[in-house]
Amino acid sequence: MIKRENYLSRIRGFYHKDLIKVITGIRRCGKSVLLMQIMDELKEQHVLENQMIYINFEDYDYSFIKTGMQLHEYIKEKIVTQEKYYLFLDEIQVVPDFERVINSLRMKFNISIFITGSNGKLLSGELATFLSGRYVSFSIYPFSFSEVCEMKGIERNEVRDDNIIDYMNWGGLPQRFMMEDAEQTKTFLRDVYDTIVLRDIVQRAGIKDIDLFERIIEYLVCNPSQIFSVKSISDYFLSVNRKVSKETIYNYLEHITASLIMSKVSRYDIRGKRILTKMDKYYLTDMGLGRIRNSGFKLEMGALLKNVVFNELLVRGYEVYVGKTRYGEVDFVAIKGNHKEYYQVAYYLYDQKVIDREFGAFSGIADNYPKYVISFDKNDFSRDGIIHKNAIDFLLEK
């Protein structure tokens, strides 16, 4: 397993601080391994093993912990000295009332706490209330393409077309690279999907109409890079003789994004410098999970590449929006602090018409922030201060 330095470098400065370290990410994206890597680094810093308490709530050994009180008592028994302890609680969301436990332990003991969860709502509700100003959060994603190449020992000059096409089709969940063929990969991805949808969402949220819920997911998967509104989804189902209330759609979309299987991307008014609250886009967190819910609909490579670039920008720590201009849209506006970048993504710049369309998307943007066009072309089409990058070169940037 590769060392996930991109994330470790962000968390490392908080190892010994009393702020709660909250790590969220889709199931099987590597959160548990990341915790193990943090523990290894602590050992290198001479933290003793008996000062570290690790509980993975998916491990049957800990199935006896069913309540917050039981968790609280179990951890208290482990803390036997005045030394600083390091507590790792993996997939904590399964324990009722865990927020109060975390807050109590933080106040009582000399302890550094790390928690992980597979739900985007982990930071909402009571956790935010109890721990307001007392936690730092980190989002973890499946392997980026550069991590896949690192894991496989592939240098830039050795990258073949089938490497990136495989990634665009089957995604970057770490365990899927242990599968021997396409059938095993499909079986693994189906298991992950079923765990997220049938256990994490359907059972816990009490969704009654499972078929409708999965059809909404399939609708989003089969229409990537498209602007959606609740009305447009409602109209689609009406066109196939199925009436669905807007409230139901709102609720289902919330559950989908909370499960981290997809990200909702808001539009950003570039001229007015404000976020627009209607007409969003949805992108898959992992491309492989999209294959599970795509019933034969052939996705365009350009749409798949846009999704990959979107995820890459998230991995790099940007907030990402769809840009709205006076004349149309820019695929992505990536913001980090006071810095901003603009991106257009195309599979290939086939002819002058496509070139003019992609580069022309930036017309009317008066600021001097970097503007990029990403495609698989090997020739450099940069012009008018707009930088053209080969997609593989972009994905392998450090």
C-alpha positions as a LaTeX table, in Angstrom:
\begin{tabular}{lrrr}
\hline
Residue & $x$ (\AA) & $y$ (\AA) & $z$ (\AA) \\
\hline
Met1 & 0.00 & 0.00 & 0.00 \\
Ile2 & 1.36 & 3.41 & $-0.94$ \\
Lys3 & 1.86 & 6.13 & 1.62 \\
Arg4 & $-0.86$ & 8.73 & 1.13 \\
Glu5 & 1.37 & 11.71 & 1.64 \\
Asn6 & $-1.14$ & 14.14 & 0.11 \\
Tyr7 & $-3.41$ & 13.60 & 3.12 \\
Leu8 & $-0.79$ & 12.86 & 5.78 \\
Ser9 & 0.93 & 16.17 & 5.08 \\
Arg10 & $-2.31$ & 18.02 & 5.87 \\
Ile11 & $-3.07$ & 16.07 & 9.05 \\
Arg12 & 0.49 & 15.76 & 10.42 \\
Gly13 & 0.55 & 19.18 & 12.07 \\
Phe14 & $-2.46$ & 18.20 & 14.20 \\
Tyr15 & $-1.21$ & 14.82 & 15.49 \\
His16 & $-0.52$ & 16.08 & 19.02 \\
Lys17 & $-3.11$ & 18.85 & 19.27 \\
Asp18 & $-6.32$ & 18.43 & 21.25 \\
Leu19 & $-8.48$ & 19.36 & 18.27 \\
Ile20 & $-10.61$ & 16.42 & 17.10 \\
Lys21 & $-9.38$ & 15.12 & 13.74 \\
Val22 & $-12.47$ & 14.26 & 11.67 \\
Ile23 & $-11.71$ & 12.22 & 8.52 \\
Thr24 & $-14.56$ & 11.56 & 6.10 \\
Gly25 & $-14.67$ & 9.64 & 2.84 \\
Ile26 & $-16.69$ & 7.13 & 0.87 \\
Arg27 & $-16.54$ & 3.52 & 2.02 \\
Arg28 & $-13.42$ & 1.60 & 0.99 \\
Cys29 & $-11.52$ & 4.73 & $-0.04$ \\
Gly30 & $-8.68$ & 3.96 & 2.39 \\
Lys31 & $-9.56$ & 5.73 & 5.64 \\
Ser32 & $-8.59$ & 2.76 & 7.83 \\
Val33 & $-5.23$ & 2.39 & 6.11 \\
Leu34 & $-4.64$ & 6.11 & 6.54 \\
Leu35 & $-5.22$ & 5.75 & 10.30 \\
Met36 & $-2.68$ & 2.91 & 10.35 \\
Gln37 & $-0.17$ & 5.12 & 8.56 \\
Ile38 & $-0.74$ & 7.87 & 11.14 \\
Met39 & $-0.18$ & 5.33 & 13.92 \\
Asp40 & 3.05 & 4.19 & 12.26 \\
Glu41 & 4.28 & 7.79 & 12.12 \\
Leu42 & 3.44 & 8.24 & 15.81 \\
Lys43 & 5.49 & 5.15 & 16.64 \\
Glu44 & 8.39 & 6.70 & 14.73 \\
Gln45 & 7.96 & 9.71 & 17.02 \\
His46 & 8.38 & 7.37 & 20.03 \\
Val47 & 4.71 & 7.18 & 20.99 \\
Leu48 & 4.29 & 3.81 & 22.71 \\
Glu49 & 1.82 & 1.30 & 21.35 \\
Asn50 & $-0.06$ & 1.16 & 24.67 \\
Gln51 & $-0.72$ & 4.89 & 24.35 \\
Met52 & $-2.74$ & 4.25 & 21.18 \\
Ile53 & $-6.30$ & 2.96 & 21.26 \\
Tyr54 & $-7.77$ & 1.81 & 17.93 \\
Ile55 & $-11.34$ & 0.66 & 17.40 \\
Asn56 & $-12.75$ & $-0.26$ & 14.00 \\
Phe57 & $-16.51$ & $-0.48$ & 14.39 \\
Glu58 & $-16.78$ & $-2.72$ & 11.32 \\
Asp59 & $-14.66$ & $-5.31$ & 13.17 \\
Tyr60 & $-16.89$ & $-7.90$ & 14.87 \\
Asp61 & $-14.53$ & $-7.89$ & 17.85 \\
Tyr62 & $-16.10$ & $-4.58$ & 18.85 \\
Ser63 & $-19.72$ & $-5.50$ & 18.18 \\
Phe64 & $-20.35$ & $-5.51$ & 21.94 \\
Ile65 & $-20.10$ & $-1.69$ & 21.87 \\
Lys66 & $-23.67$ & $-0.75$ & 21.05 \\
Thr67 & $-24.15$ & 2.50 & 22.94 \\
Gly68 & $-22.25$ & 5.69 & 23.68 \\
Met69 & $-22.04$ & 4.71 & 27.34 \\
Gln70 & $-20.43$ & 1.36 & 26.55 \\
Leu71 & $-17.90$ & 3.11 & 24.31 \\
His72 & $-17.15$ & 5.66 & 27.01 \\
Glu73 & $-16.56$ & 2.99 & 29.67 \\
Tyr74 & $-14.41$ & 0.86 & 27.36 \\
Ile75 & $-12.07$ & 3.75 & 26.53 \\
Lys76 & $-11.85$ & 4.94 & 30.14 \\
Glu77 & $-10.60$ & 1.50 & 31.17 \\
Lys78 & $-7.82$ & 1.75 & 28.59 \\
Ile79 & $-6.48$ & 5.06 & 29.91 \\
Val80 & $-4.38$ & 4.07 & 32.91 \\
Thr81 & $-1.62$ & 6.71 & 33.09 \\
Gln82 & $-1.22$ & 10.49 & 32.84 \\
Glu83 & 0.64 & 10.13 & 29.54 \\
Lys84 & $-0.91$ & 11.52 & 26.36 \\
Tyr85 & $-3.13$ & 8.97 & 24.61 \\
Tyr86 & $-4.08$ & 8.74 & 20.95 \\
Leu87 & $-7.58$ & 7.48 & 20.19 \\
Phe88 & $-8.61$ & 6.22 & 16.73 \\
Leu89 & $-12.32$ & 5.52 & 16.16 \\
Asp90 & $-12.96$ & 4.12 & 12.69 \\
Glu91 & $-16.48$ & 4.38 & 11.21 \\
Ile92 & $-17.74$ & 6.01 & 14.39 \\
Gln93 & $-21.16$ & 6.88 & 12.97 \\
Val94 & $-22.54$ & 3.45 & 13.89 \\
Val95 & $-22.40$ & 4.27 & 17.62 \\
Pro96 & $-25.43$ & 6.16 & 18.93 \\
Asp97 & $-24.63$ & 9.34 & 20.86 \\
Phe98 & $-20.95$ & 9.17 & 19.90 \\
Glu99 & $-20.79$ & 12.99 & 19.84 \\
Arg100 & $-21.24$ & 13.21 & 23.61 \\
Val101 & $-18.61$ & 10.52 & 24.13 \\
Ile102 & $-16.04$ & 12.39 & 22.05 \\
Asn103 & $-16.73$ & 15.64 & 23.85 \\
Ser104 & $-16.53$ & 13.99 & 27.29 \\
Leu105 & $-13.22$ & 12.25 & 26.54 \\
Arg106 & $-11.75$ & 15.45 & 25.14 \\
Met107 & $-12.54$ & 17.32 & 28.35 \\
Lys108 & $-11.47$ & 14.59 & 30.82 \\
Phe109 & $-8.21$ & 13.26 & 29.45 \\
Asn110 & $-4.92$ & 14.24 & 27.89 \\
Ile111 & $-5.90$ & 12.73 & 24.56 \\
Ser112 & $-5.62$ & 13.29 & 20.82 \\
Ile113 & $-8.69$ & 11.94 & 19.01 \\
Phe114 & $-9.04$ & 10.83 & 15.40 \\
Ile115 & $-12.44$ & 9.75 & 14.05 \\
Thr116 & $-13.50$ & 8.56 & 10.61 \\
Gly117 & $-16.89$ & 8.22 & 9.01 \\
Ser118 & $-18.51$ & 7.37 & 5.68 \\
Asn119 & $-21.23$ & 9.97 & 5.92 \\
Gly120 & $-21.00$ & 13.57 & 4.78 \\
Lys121 & $-23.32$ & 14.54 & 7.62 \\
Leu122 & $-20.79$ & 13.47 & 10.25 \\
Leu123 & $-20.04$ & 17.15 & 10.86 \\
Ser124 & $-23.65$ & 18.20 & 11.12 \\
Gly125 & $-26.13$ & 18.16 & 13.95 \\
Glu126 & $-24.89$ & 17.34 & 17.42 \\
Leu127 & $-21.24$ & 16.89 & 16.53 \\
Ala128 & $-21.07$ & 20.45 & 15.26 \\
Thr129 & $-22.91$ & 21.64 & 18.37 \\
Phe130 & $-20.73$ & 19.84 & 20.91 \\
Leu131 & $-17.44$ & 20.35 & 19.13 \\
Ser132 & $-17.88$ & 23.75 & 17.52 \\
Gly133 & $-14.43$ & 25.23 & 17.04 \\
Arg134 & $-12.80$ & 22.13 & 18.51 \\
Tyr135 & $-12.27$ & 20.00 & 15.42 \\
Val136 & $-10.53$ & 20.03 & 12.06 \\
Ser137 & $-11.92$ & 18.06 & 9.12 \\
Phe138 & $-10.26$ & 16.28 & 6.24 \\
Ser139 & $-11.88$ & 14.70 & 3.18 \\
Ile140 & $-10.30$ & 11.52 & 1.83 \\
Tyr141 & $-10.91$ & 10.22 & $-1.69$ \\
Pro142 & $-10.21$ & 7.03 & $-3.64$ \\
Phe143 & $-6.82$ & 6.78 & $-5.35$ \\
Ser144 & $-6.07$ & 9.57 & $-7.77$ \\
Phe145 & $-4.59$ & 8.54 & $-11.10$ \\
Ser146 & $-1.11$ & 9.58 & $-9.92$ \\
Glu147 & $-1.53$ & 7.33 & $-6.85$ \\
Val148 & $-2.56$ & 4.44 & $-9.11$ \\
Cys149 & 0.60 & 4.94 & $-11.19$ \\
Glu150 & 2.70 & 5.16 & $-8.02$ \\
Met151 & 1.16 & 1.95 & $-6.69$ \\
Lys152 & 1.80 & 0.14 & $-9.98$ \\
Gly153 & 5.27 & 1.61 & $-10.42$ \\
Ile154 & 4.35 & 3.27 & $-13.73$ \\
Glu155 & 6.50 & 6.23 & $-14.78$ \\
Arg156 & 5.08 & 9.04 & $-16.93$ \\
Asn157 & 6.78 & 7.79 & $-20.07$ \\
Glu158 & 5.33 & 4.32 & $-19.43$ \\
Val159 & 1.68 & 5.39 & $-19.12$ \\
Arg160 & $-0.42$ & 3.76 & $-21.84$ \\
Asp161 & $-3.88$ & 4.72 & $-23.04$ \\
Asp162 & $-5.37$ & 1.61 & $-21.45$ \\
Asn163 & $-4.07$ & 2.74 & $-18.00$ \\
Ile164 & $-6.12$ & 5.93 & $-18.01$ \\
Ile165 & $-9.12$ & 4.33 & $-19.74$ \\
Asp166 & $-9.15$ & 1.59 & $-17.07$ \\
Tyr167 & $-9.11$ & 4.29 & $-14.38$ \\
Met168 & $-11.86$ & 6.30 & $-16.06$ \\
Asn169 & $-14.05$ & 3.21 & $-16.29$ \\
Trp170 & $-13.34$ & 1.39 & $-13.03$ \\
Gly171 & $-12.24$ & 4.11 & $-10.63$ \\
Gly172 & $-9.69$ & 4.20 & $-7.84$ \\
Leu173 & $-11.06$ & 2.34 & $-4.81$ \\
Pro174 & $-7.83$ & 0.78 & $-3.46$ \\
Gln175 & $-9.13$ & $-2.79$ & $-3.02$ \\
Arg176 & $-10.33$ & $-3.04$ & $-6.58$ \\
Phe177 & $-6.70$ & $-3.25$ & $-7.73$ \\
Met178 & $-6.44$ & $-6.54$ & $-5.86$ \\
Met179 & $-9.07$ & $-8.08$ & $-8.15$ \\
Glu180 & $-7.80$ & $-10.43$ & $-10.86$ \\
Asp181 & $-10.25$ & $-9.68$ & $-13.67$ \\
Ala182 & $-13.26$ & $-7.61$ & $-14.71$ \\
Glu183 & $-15.75$ & $-10.02$ & $-13.14$ \\
Gln184 & $-14.06$ & $-9.86$ & $-9.75$ \\
Thr185 & $-13.91$ & $-6.07$ & $-10.03$ \\
Lys186 & $-17.63$ & $-5.88$ & $-10.78$ \\
Thr187 & $-18.41$ & $-8.17$ & $-7.84$ \\
Phe188 & $-16.31$ & $-6.03$ & $-5.50$ \\
Leu189 & $-17.83$ & $-2.76$ & $-6.71$ \\
Arg190 & $-21.34$ & $-4.21$ & $-6.47$ \\
Asp191 & $-20.66$ & $-5.17$ & $-2.85$ \\
Val192 & $-19.43$ & $-1.65$ & $-2.04$ \\
Tyr193 & $-22.42$ & $-0.11$ & $-3.81$ \\
Asp194 & $-24.89$ & $-2.36$ & $-2.02$ \\
Thr195 & $-23.28$ & $-1.57$ & 1.34 \\
Ile196 & $-23.56$ & 2.17 & 0.72 \\
Val197 & $-27.05$ & 2.16 & $-0.75$ \\
Leu198 & $-28.84$ & $-0.73$ & 0.96 \\
Arg199 & $-27.25$ & $-0.47$ & 4.41 \\
Asp200 & $-25.97$ & 3.06 & 4.87 \\
Ile201 & $-28.85$ & 4.82 & 3.14 \\
Val202 & $-31.94$ & 2.66 & 2.70 \\
Gln203 & $-31.94$ & 1.00 & 6.12 \\
Arg204 & $-30.77$ & 3.94 & 8.22 \\
Ala205 & $-32.84$ & 6.57 & 6.41 \\
Gly206 & $-35.88$ & 4.31 & 6.26 \\
Ile207 & $-36.35$ & 4.69 & 2.49 \\
Lys208 & $-39.42$ & 2.78 & 1.41 \\
Asp209 & $-39.24$ & 2.99 & $-2.39$ \\
Ile210 & $-35.84$ & 1.42 & $-3.08$ \\
Asp211 & $-36.53$ & 1.07 & $-6.80$ \\
Leu212 & $-37.23$ & 4.79 & $-7.16$ \\
Phe213 & $-34.14$ & 5.67 & $-5.13$ \\
Glu214 & $-31.89$ & 3.55 & $-7.34$ \\
Arg215 & $-33.51$ & 4.94 & $-10.49$ \\
Ile216 & $-32.64$ & 8.47 & $-9.38$ \\
Ile217 & $-29.02$ & 7.38 & $-8.88$ \\
Glu218 & $-29.06$ & 5.77 & $-12.32$ \\
Tyr219 & $-30.53$ & 8.93 & $-13.85$ \\
Leu220 & $-27.69$ & 11.01 & $-12.39$ \\
Val221 & $-25.06$ & 8.48 & $-13.49$ \\
Cys222 & $-26.36$ & 8.31 & $-17.06$ \\
Asn223 & $-26.51$ & 12.08 & $-17.43$ \\
Pro224 & $-23.09$ & 13.26 & $-16.22$ \\
Ser225 & $-22.01$ & 16.89 & $-16.55$ \\
Gln226 & $-25.63$ & 17.95 & $-16.98$ \\
Ile227 & $-27.26$ & 20.75 & $-15.01$ \\
Phe228 & $-30.07$ & 19.36 & $-12.84$ \\
Ser229 & $-32.95$ & 20.84 & $-10.98$ \\
Val230 & $-35.47$ & 18.96 & $-8.91$ \\
Lys231 & $-38.06$ & 20.00 & $-11.48$ \\
Ser232 & $-36.07$ & 18.50 & $-14.37$ \\
Ile233 & $-35.79$ & 15.17 & $-12.53$ \\
Ser234 & $-39.48$ & 15.26 & $-11.65$ \\
Asp235 & $-40.36$ & 15.98 & $-15.28$ \\
Tyr236 & $-38.22$ & 13.07 & $-16.44$ \\
Phe237 & $-40.04$ & 10.60 & $-14.21$ \\
Leu238 & $-43.36$ & 12.07 & $-15.29$ \\
Ser239 & $-42.35$ & 11.42 & $-18.91$ \\
Val240 & $-42.01$ & 7.72 & $-18.10$ \\
Asn241 & $-45.38$ & 7.70 & $-16.32$ \\
Arg242 & $-44.08$ & 7.88 & $-12.78$ \\
Lys243 & $-45.13$ & 10.77 & $-10.60$ \\
Val244 & $-42.61$ & 11.71 & $-7.91$ \\
Ser245 & $-42.99$ & 14.62 & $-5.51$ \\
Lys246 & $-40.29$ & 17.28 & $-5.44$ \\
Glu247 & $-39.93$ & 16.80 & $-1.68$ \\
Thr248 & $-39.09$ & 13.12 & $-2.20$ \\
Ile249 & $-36.48$ & 14.01 & $-4.82$ \\
Tyr250 & $-34.94$ & 16.63 & $-2.53$ \\
Asn251 & $-34.69$ & 14.07 & 0.28 \\
Tyr252 & $-33.22$ & 11.37 & $-1.96$ \\
Leu253 & $-30.62$ & 13.74 & $-3.40$ \\
Glu254 & $-29.61$ & 14.70 & 0.15 \\
His255 & $-29.15$ & 11.02 & 1.05 \\
Ile256 & $-27.11$ & 10.40 & $-2.10$ \\
Thr257 & $-24.65$ & 13.21 & $-1.38$ \\
Ala258 & $-24.53$ & 12.44 & 2.37 \\
Ser259 & $-23.41$ & 8.89 & 1.51 \\
Leu260 & $-20.52$ & 10.49 & $-0.41$ \\
Ile261 & $-21.27$ & 8.35 & $-3.47$ \\
Met262 & $-21.75$ & 11.60 & $-5.40$ \\
Ser263 & $-20.87$ & 15.26 & $-5.00$ \\
Lys264 & $-23.28$ & 18.09 & $-5.66$ \\
Val265 & $-21.61$ & 20.95 & $-7.51$ \\
Ser266 & $-23.19$ & 24.38 & $-7.31$ \\
Arg267 & $-22.91$ & 27.07 & $-9.97$ \\
Tyr268 & $-20.71$ & 30.10 & $-9.37$ \\
Asp269 & $-21.57$ & 33.43 & $-10.93$ \\
Ile270 & $-18.11$ & 34.53 & $-12.09$ \\
Arg271 & $-19.14$ & 38.10 & $-12.78$ \\
Gly272 & $-21.12$ & 38.55 & $-9.55$ \\
Lys273 & $-18.70$ & 36.41 & $-7.49$ \\
Arg274 & $-21.51$ & 34.56 & $-5.75$ \\
Ile275 & $-22.72$ & 30.99 & $-5.45$ \\
Leu276 & $-26.05$ & 30.24 & $-7.14$ \\
Thr277 & $-28.41$ & 27.96 & $-5.26$ \\
Lys278 & $-30.40$ & 26.44 & $-8.12$ \\
Met279 & $-29.52$ & 24.10 & $-11.00$ \\
Asp280 & $-26.67$ & 21.89 & $-9.74$ \\
Lys281 & $-24.49$ & 19.20 & $-11.27$ \\
Tyr282 & $-23.62$ & 15.83 & $-9.74$ \\
Tyr283 & $-20.33$ & 13.97 & $-10.12$ \\
Leu284 & $-19.40$ & 10.46 & $-9.01$ \\
Thr285 & $-16.87$ & 10.13 & $-6.20$ \\
Asp286 & $-15.58$ & 6.94 & $-7.81$ \\
Met287 & $-16.05$ & 6.13 & $-11.48$ \\
Gly288 & $-16.34$ & 2.39 & $-10.89$ \\
Leu289 & $-19.50$ & 2.76 & $-8.83$ \\
Gly290 & $-21.11$ & 4.45 & $-11.82$ \\
Arg291 & $-20.68$ & 1.27 & $-13.83$ \\
Ile292 & $-22.81$ & $-0.59$ & $-11.31$ \\
Arg293 & $-25.83$ & 1.66 & $-11.89$ \\
Asn294 & $-25.40$ & 2.20 & $-15.62$ \\
Ser295 & $-27.78$ & $-0.20$ & $-17.36$ \\
Gly296 & $-26.13$ & $-0.21$ & $-20.76$ \\
Phe297 & $-26.06$ & 3.55 & $-21.40$ \\
Lys298 & $-22.75$ & 4.39 & $-23.11$ \\
Leu299 & $-21.08$ & 7.39 & $-21.53$ \\
Glu300 & $-19.01$ & 9.78 & $-23.60$ \\
Met301 & $-15.31$ & 9.80 & $-22.82$ \\
Gly302 & $-15.44$ & 13.57 & $-22.48$ \\
Ala303 & $-17.99$ & 13.28 & $-19.68$ \\
Leu304 & $-15.88$ & 10.66 & $-17.90$ \\
Leu305 & $-12.78$ & 12.86 & $-18.18$ \\
Lys306 & $-14.68$ & 15.82 & $-16.71$ \\
Asn307 & $-15.61$ & 13.68 & $-13.71$ \\
Val308 & $-11.98$ & 12.58 & $-13.27$ \\
Val309 & $-10.72$ & 16.18 & $-13.46$ \\
Phe310 & $-13.38$ & 17.29 & $-10.97$ \\
Asn311 & $-12.28$ & 14.61 & $-8.48$ \\
Glu312 & $-8.63$ & 15.51 & $-9.03$ \\
Leu313 & $-9.32$ & 19.13 & $-8.11$ \\
Leu314 & $-11.02$ & 17.97 & $-4.91$ \\
Val315 & $-8.03$ & 15.77 & $-4.08$ \\
Arg316 & $-5.81$ & 18.83 & $-4.48$ \\
Gly317 & $-7.85$ & 20.64 & $-1.86$ \\
Tyr318 & $-9.91$ & 23.00 & $-4.02$ \\
Glu319 & $-13.53$ & 23.97 & $-3.60$ \\
Val320 & $-15.02$ & 23.33 & $-7.03$ \\
Tyr321 & $-17.97$ & 25.01 & $-8.75$ \\
Val322 & $-19.49$ & 25.18 & $-12.21$ \\
Gly323 & $-18.76$ & 28.63 & $-13.62$ \\
Lys324 & $-21.57$ & 30.77 & $-15.00$ \\
Thr325 & $-20.61$ & 33.57 & $-17.39$ \\
Arg326 & $-22.63$ & 36.06 & $-19.40$ \\
Tyr327 & $-22.24$ & 33.81 & $-22.43$ \\
Gly328 & $-22.50$ & 30.32 & $-20.99$ \\
Glu329 & $-20.56$ & 28.04 & $-18.68$ \\
Val330 & $-17.02$ & 27.19 & $-17.65$ \\
Asp331 & $-16.71$ & 23.54 & $-16.62$ \\
Phe332 & $-14.99$ & 24.23 & $-13.30$ \\
Val333 & $-14.03$ & 27.14 & $-11.09$ \\
Ala334 & $-11.48$ & 25.86 & $-8.54$ \\
Ile335 & $-10.97$ & 28.00 & $-5.44$ \\
Lys336 & $-8.43$ & 27.60 & $-2.66$ \\
Gly337 & $-8.17$ & 30.52 & $-0.24$ \\
Asn338 & $-7.73$ & 33.65 & $-2.32$ \\
His339 & $-6.53$ & 31.72 & $-5.36$ \\
Lys340 & $-8.80$ & 30.79 & $-8.26$ \\
Glu341 & $-8.40$ & 28.70 & $-11.42$ \\
Tyr342 & $-10.70$ & 28.05 & $-14.39$ \\
Tyr343 & $-10.94$ & 24.78 & $-16.30$ \\
Gln344 & $-12.49$ & 23.56 & $-19.54$ \\
Val345 & $-12.32$ & 19.81 & $-20.22$ \\
Ala346 & $-12.69$ & 18.04 & $-23.58$ \\
Tyr347 & $-11.79$ & 14.50 & $-24.67$ \\
Tyr348 & $-9.99$ & 15.72 & $-27.80$ \\
Leu349 & $-9.83$ & 19.07 & $-29.57$ \\
Tyr350 & $-10.89$ & 17.44 & $-32.83$ \\
Asp351 & $-11.14$ & 20.51 & $-35.06$ \\
Gln352 & $-11.06$ & 24.29 & $-35.07$ \\
Lys353 & $-14.72$ & 24.49 & $-34.09$ \\
Val354 & $-14.09$ & 22.49 & $-30.91$ \\
Ile355 & $-10.93$ & 24.50 & $-30.16$ \\
Asp356 & $-12.81$ & 27.78 & $-30.52$ \\
Arg357 & $-15.65$ & 26.50 & $-28.33$ \\
Glu358 & $-13.43$ & 25.31 & $-25.47$ \\
Phe359 & $-11.10$ & 28.32 & $-25.45$ \\
Gly360 & $-14.00$ & 30.69 & $-26.10$ \\
Ala361 & $-15.71$ & 29.58 & $-22.89$ \\
Phe362 & $-13.36$ & 31.95 & $-21.05$ \\
Ser363 & $-14.41$ & 35.02 & $-23.05$ \\
Gly364 & $-15.85$ & 37.70 & $-20.85$ \\
Ile365 & $-13.80$ & 36.64 & $-17.80$ \\
Ala366 & $-11.84$ & 39.78 & $-17.11$ \\
Asp367 & $-9.64$ & 38.67 & $-14.20$ \\
Asn368 & $-6.09$ & 37.34 & $-14.52$ \\
Tyr369 & $-6.48$ & 34.03 & $-12.70$ \\
Pro370 & $-5.08$ & 30.99 & $-14.58$ \\
Lys371 & $-7.29$ & 29.46 & $-17.25$ \\
Tyr372 & $-6.76$ & 25.91 & $-18.50$ \\
Val373 & $-8.10$ & 23.65 & $-21.23$ \\
Ile374 & $-7.56$ & 19.95 & $-20.47$ \\
Ser375 & $-7.71$ & 17.28 & $-23.19$ \\
Phe376 & $-5.91$ & 14.13 & $-24.34$ \\
Asp377 & $-4.26$ & 15.96 & $-27.24$ \\
Lys378 & $-0.47$ & 15.78 & $-27.24$ \\
Asn379 & $-0.03$ & 18.96 & $-29.28$ \\
Asp380 & $-0.02$ & 22.21 & $-27.30$ \\
Phe381 & $-2.94$ & 24.42 & $-28.33$ \\
Ser382 & $-2.30$ & 27.17 & $-25.76$ \\
Arg383 & $-3.34$ & 30.63 & $-26.93$ \\
Asp384 & $-4.28$ & 34.09 & $-25.70$ \\
Gly385 & $-2.84$ & 33.40 & $-22.24$ \\
Ile386 & $-5.03$ & 30.27 & $-21.86$ \\
Ile387 & $-2.93$ & 27.19 & $-21.05$ \\
His388 & $-3.63$ & 23.88 & $-22.76$ \\
Lys389 & $-2.58$ & 20.78 & $-20.83$ \\
Asn390 & $-2.51$ & 17.13 & $-21.77$ \\
Ala391 & $-4.88$ & 15.29 & $-19.43$ \\
Ile392 & $-2.35$ & 12.67 & $-18.33$ \\
Asp393 & 0.29 & 15.34 & $-17.65$ \\
Phe394 & $-2.28$ & 17.25 & $-15.60$ \\
Leu395 & $-3.32$ & 14.19 & $-13.57$ \\
Leu396 & 0.30 & 13.27 & $-12.82$ \\
Glu397 & 1.32 & 16.74 & $-11.60$ \\
Lys398 & 2.72 & 16.81 & $-8.11$ \\
\hline
\end{tabular}
